[in-house]
Amino acid sequence: MLLKNQQAMETKLLKDIGRSMANDALLASIVGIFICGILLEPYAIYKARQAKNILQPGEEGRGKATAAEVIGWILVILMVAAAFLFFYSLTGTGGPYYNNTY
């Protein structure tokens, strides 16, 4: 009986940790939209994956973890594309209308 209660408490504690991780991931992904996304988005993806490993489908917090992971990946892709376009514009190959004959 005591072992069963201890096991139930450990399971509840683990689920609470998973929900906390999901909340942290969602908060980091939303804050990363506005501030320091290059650091917060990979952190949000990492925390969301940890939470999804703990929480089963349909459990409270699993949707937050999924939302955080999706937001994180979208913003990482947008940041990589923005960095590519920025460095592309620095190379001087500005497309068909670029005139380099001065």
MARSEMAR-667444 format. One line per field, with one value per residue (C-alpha): residue number from 1; residue in three letters; x, y, z. Coordinates in Angstrom, 1 decimal. Example, Ala and Ser with C-alpha at 12.3 -4.5 7.8 and 13.67 -1.06 7.14 Angstrom:
<pts>
k <- c(1 / 2)
r <- c(Ala / Ser)
u <- c(12.3 / 13.7)
v <- c(-4.5 / -1.1)
w <- c(7.8 / 7.1)
</pts>
This chain:
<pts>
k <- c(1 / 2 / 3 / 4 / 5 / 6 / 7 / 8 / 9 / 10 / 11 / 12 / 13 / 14 / 15 / 16 / 17 / 18 / 19 / 20 / 21 / 22 / 23 / 24 / 25 / 26 / 27 / 28 / 29 / 30 / 31 / 32 / 33 / 34 / 35 / 36 / 37 / 38 / 39 / 40 / 41 / 42 / 43 / 44 / 45 / 46 / 47 / 48 / 49 / 50 / 51 / 52 / 53 / 54 / 55 / 56 / 57 / 58 / 59 / 60 / 61 / 62 / 63 / 64 / 65 / 66 / 67 / 68 / 69 / 70 / 71 / 72 / 73 / 74 / 75 / 76 / 77 / 78 / 79 / 80 / 81 / 82 / 83 / 84 / 85 / 86 / 87 / 88 / 89 / 90 / 91 / 92 / 93 / 94 / 95 / 96 / 97 / 98 / 99 / 100 / 101 / 102)
r <- c(Met / Leu / Leu / Lys / Asn / Gln / Gln / Ala / Met / Glu / Thr / Lys / Leu / Leu / Lys / Asp / Ile / Gly / Arg / Ser / Met / Ala / Asn / Asp / Ala / Leu / Leu / Ala / Ser / Ile / Val / Gly / Ile / Phe / Ile / Cys / Gly / Ile / Leu / Leu / Glu / Pro / Tyr / Ala / Ile / Tyr / Lys / Ala / Arg / Gln / Ala / Lys / Asn / Ile / Leu / Gln / Pro / Gly / Glu / Glu / Gly / Arg / Gly / Lys / Ala / Thr / Ala / Ala / Glu / Val / Ile / Gly / Trp / Ile / Leu / Val / Ile / Leu / Met / Val / Ala / Ala / Ala / Phe / Leu / Phe / Phe / Tyr / Ser / Leu / Thr / Gly / Thr / Gly / Gly / Pro / Tyr / Tyr / Asn / Asn / Thr / Tyr)
u <- c(0.0 / 2.8 / 4.7 / 1.6 / 1.0 / 4.7 / 4.5 / 1.3 / 3.0 / 6.1 / 3.9 / 2.0 / 5.3 / 6.6 / 3.5 / 3.7 / 7.3 / 6.2 / 3.5 / 6.0 / 8.4 / 5.6 / 4.7 / 8.4 / 8.7 / 5.6 / 6.7 / 10.2 / 8.9 / 6.5 / 9.1 / 11.6 / 9.4 / 10.3 / 13.5 / 16.7 / 15.0 / 18.3 / 18.8 / 15.2 / 13.8 / 16.2 / 15.7 / 11.9 / 12.3 / 14.4 / 12.1 / 9.0 / 10.6 / 11.4 / 7.8 / 6.4 / 8.6 / 7.0 / 3.4 / 1.3 / -1.1 / -4.2 / -2.7 / -2.8 / 0.2 / 1.0 / -0.7 / 1.3 / 4.5 / 3.5 / 2.6 / 6.0 / 7.8 / 5.9 / 6.5 / 10.1 / 10.8 / 8.9 / 11.0 / 14.3 / 13.5 / 12.6 / 15.8 / 18.0 / 16.2 / 16.7 / 20.4 / 20.8 / 19.1 / 21.2 / 24.5 / 23.3 / 22.7 / 26.2 / 27.9 / 26.9 / 24.9 / 21.7 / 19.9 / 19.2 / 18.9 / 22.2 / 24.6 / 28.2 / 29.6 / 30.6)
v <- c(0.0 / 2.4 / 1.6 / 2.2 / 5.7 / 6.6 / 5.6 / 7.7 / 10.7 / 10.3 / 10.1 / 13.2 / 15.0 / 14.0 / 15.3 / 18.6 / 18.9 / 18.2 / 20.9 / 23.3 / 22.6 / 23.2 / 26.5 / 27.6 / 26.6 / 28.5 / 31.6 / 31.4 / 31.0 / 34.0 / 36.3 / 35.1 / 36.7 / 40.1 / 39.8 / 37.7 / 35.1 / 33.6 / 32.3 / 31.8 / 29.9 / 26.9 / 26.8 / 26.8 / 23.9 / 22.0 / 22.5 / 21.6 / 18.3 / 17.5 / 18.2 / 16.1 / 13.2 / 13.4 / 14.1 / 11.7 / 12.8 / 14.3 / 15.3 / 18.9 / 20.8 / 18.7 / 21.3 / 24.1 / 22.1 / 21.5 / 25.2 / 26.2 / 23.8 / 25.0 / 28.7 / 28.0 / 26.2 / 28.8 / 31.6 / 29.7 / 29.3 / 32.9 / 34.0 / 31.8 / 33.2 / 36.8 / 36.2 / 34.7 / 37.6 / 40.1 / 38.5 / 38.1 / 41.8 / 42.5 / 40.6 / 43.1 / 40.7 / 42.5 / 40.8 / 41.7 / 45.5 / 45.8 / 48.0 / 47.7 / 49.9 / 53.2)
w <- c(0.0 / 0.9 / -2.2 / -4.4 / -2.7 / -3.2 / -6.9 / -7.4 / -5.7 / -7.9 / -11.0 / -10.0 / -9.3 / -12.7 / -14.4 / -12.5 / -13.7 / -17.3 / -17.1 / -15.6 / -18.5 / -21.0 / -19.4 / -19.4 / -23.1 / -24.1 / -22.2 / -23.7 / -27.2 / -26.9 / -25.2 / -27.9 / -30.6 / -29.1 / -27.2 / -27.8 / -29.9 / -31.0 / -27.5 / -26.3 / -29.3 / -29.1 / -25.4 / -25.9 / -28.4 / -25.9 / -23.0 / -25.1 / -26.2 / -22.6 / -21.6 / -24.5 / -23.4 / -19.9 / -20.8 / -22.7 / -25.5 / -24.1 / -20.8 / -19.6 / -20.8 / -23.8 / -26.1 / -24.6 / -25.3 / -28.9 / -29.4 / -28.0 / -30.2 / -33.3 / -32.5 / -31.8 / -35.1 / -37.1 / -35.6 / -35.9 / -39.6 / -40.0 / -38.2 / -40.5 / -43.5 / -42.3 / -41.6 / -45.1 / -46.7 / -44.6 / -45.6 / -49.2 / -49.4 / -48.0 / -50.8 / -53.5 / -55.6 / -55.4 / -58.2 / -61.8 / -61.2 / -59.3 / -61.3 / -60.3 / -63.1 / -61.6)
</pts>
